[in-house]
């Protein structure tokens, strides 16, 4: 077994660790909840000053928990650049019929339509 026979693995194709993934999800969730808190405080502070801005902030405060949960619960991303199990090279001829002729019986061409 020489040096050329060994398979080389690239670390750039590896997934992030589970602890880093969970930490990133928690960070995104906490940031979105902080934005929600700011929206609620804006709604309270601006309710008698600018009602439209306060209503917009209140709508944001209502919708943000749903968005935050969906983003935080998003699954781990696939490792970049890994080949698919069903990857077929483009140079592979496809067998469409008997002998690869697409079912035309080996003539290699389609019969002209009769009128």
C-alpha positions as CSV (number, residue, x, y, z in Angstrom):
1,X,0.0,0.0,0.0
2,X,1.8,3.1,-1.3
3,X,1.1,6.7,-0.7
4,X,-1.0,6.9,-3.9
5,X,-3.3,4.1,-2.9
6,X,-4.6,5.9,0.2
7,X,-7.9,7.9,0.0
8,X,-7.7,11.5,1.0
9,X,-10.4,13.1,3.0
10,X,-11.0,16.8,3.0
11,X,-12.0,18.4,6.3
12,X,-13.8,21.2,4.4
13,X,-16.5,18.7,3.5
14,X,-17.2,17.8,7.1
15,X,-20.4,18.9,8.9
16,X,-20.3,21.3,11.9
17,X,-20.4,19.6,15.3
18,X,-23.7,19.1,17.0
19,X,-22.8,21.4,19.9
20,X,-21.9,24.2,17.4
21,X,-25.2,23.6,15.5
22,X,-27.3,23.8,18.7
23,X,-25.4,26.9,19.9
24,X,-26.1,28.6,16.6
25,X,-29.8,27.8,16.7
26,X,-30.0,29.1,20.3
27,X,-28.2,32.3,19.3
28,X,-30.6,32.9,16.3
29,X,-33.6,32.2,18.6
30,X,-32.4,34.6,21.3
31,X,-31.7,37.3,18.8
32,X,-35.1,37.0,17.3
33,X,-36.8,37.1,20.7
34,X,-34.8,40.3,21.5
35,X,-36.1,41.8,18.3
36,X,-39.6,40.8,19.4
37,X,-39.1,42.5,22.8
38,X,-38.0,45.7,21.1
39,X,-41.1,45.5,18.9
40,X,-43.4,45.2,21.9
41,X,-41.7,48.1,23.6
42,X,-42.0,50.2,20.4
43,X,-45.7,49.3,20.2
44,X,-46.3,50.5,23.8
45,X,-44.2,53.6,23.5
46,X,-45.7,54.7,20.1
47,X,-49.3,53.8,20.7
48,X,-50.5,57.4,21.3
49,X,-47.8,59.0,19.1
50,X,-47.9,57.2,15.8
51,X,-50.5,54.5,15.8
52,X,-49.5,53.0,12.4
53,X,-45.9,52.4,13.4
54,X,-47.2,50.9,16.7
55,X,-49.5,48.5,15.0
56,X,-46.7,47.4,12.6
57,X,-44.4,46.8,15.6
58,X,-47.2,44.8,17.3
59,X,-47.8,42.7,14.1
60,X,-44.0,42.0,14.0
61,X,-44.1,41.0,17.7
62,X,-46.9,38.6,17.0
63,X,-45.3,37.0,13.9
64,X,-41.7,36.8,15.2
65,X,-42.2,33.8,17.6
66,X,-43.5,31.6,14.8
67,X,-40.6,32.6,12.4
68,X,-38.1,32.2,15.2
69,X,-39.2,28.7,16.0
70,X,-39.2,27.6,12.4
71,X,-35.7,29.0,11.9
72,X,-34.4,27.5,15.2
73,X,-35.9,24.1,14.4
74,X,-34.5,23.9,10.9
75,X,-32.5,20.7,10.5
76,X,-28.8,20.5,10.1
77,X,-27.7,21.4,6.7
78,X,-26.2,18.8,4.4
79,X,-22.5,18.7,4.1
80,X,-21.4,20.7,1.0
81,X,-20.0,18.9,-2.0
82,X,-20.9,15.3,-1.0
83,X,-21.9,13.2,-4.0
84,X,-25.4,11.9,-4.4
85,X,-26.1,8.2,-4.1
86,X,-27.9,8.2,-7.4
87,X,-25.4,10.3,-9.3
88,X,-25.2,9.1,-12.9
89,X,-22.3,10.4,-15.0
90,X,-23.3,12.3,-18.1
91,X,-21.3,10.0,-20.3
92,X,-23.3,6.9,-19.4
93,X,-25.5,5.8,-22.3
94,X,-29.1,5.2,-21.2
95,X,-30.9,2.0,-22.2
96,X,-34.3,3.1,-23.4
97,X,-35.3,-0.1,-25.2
98,X,-33.9,-3.3,-26.6
99,X,-30.3,-2.7,-27.5
100,X,-30.5,0.9,-26.4
101,X,-32.4,2.0,-29.5
102,X,-35.4,3.5,-27.6
103,X,-37.7,0.6,-28.5
104,X,-37.4,1.0,-32.3
105,X,-36.2,-2.6,-32.8
106,X,-32.6,-1.9,-33.6
107,X,-33.0,0.2,-36.8
108,X,-31.6,3.3,-35.0
109,X,-34.3,5.6,-36.6
110,X,-38.0,6.1,-36.2
111,X,-40.4,5.0,-39.0
112,X,-42.0,8.0,-40.8
113,X,-45.7,8.5,-39.9
114,X,-48.1,7.1,-42.4
115,X,-50.8,9.4,-43.8
